[in-house]
Amino acid sequence: MTELETNALKLARRYVELGGRRRSKLDDNIVSTRLWQDEPEDAKQFWETQIASLTEENRREVETHLPTMNYN
């Protein structure tokens, strides 16, 4: 990680490293996430404690760094 990386990017990367399976959906500047299958408990707990608790603006910033369903 470099000093140019934002906290949002670091959180998103860590969530994915833990096996998080949420995918972002970007549509007309609206950001949301989708989760179709169970994810590892560590990833679920990380999302709940580190990301879901953020302000809406900060959470959406993290969501933009998740793998996207728009291009996959």
C-alpha positions, 0 to 999 in steps of 0.5 A: 500500500502506498501513502496515496491510497485512501482509507476507503480503498484500504477498507475495500481491499481488506474486505475482499482479502477476507473473502468478501463477496459483495459487488458494487453496482454503479448506475447513473452515479448511484452506488449500491452493493449486491450479495448473492451468496454467503461470505466468510464470517471474517468478511461479514464481521469486517463489513459490519464493524468497519464499513457498515458503521461509516457515514453514508458518504464514506461507505459509498466511497468504499463501495466504489472500490469493490469489484463491480458487477457492471464489468464482470 
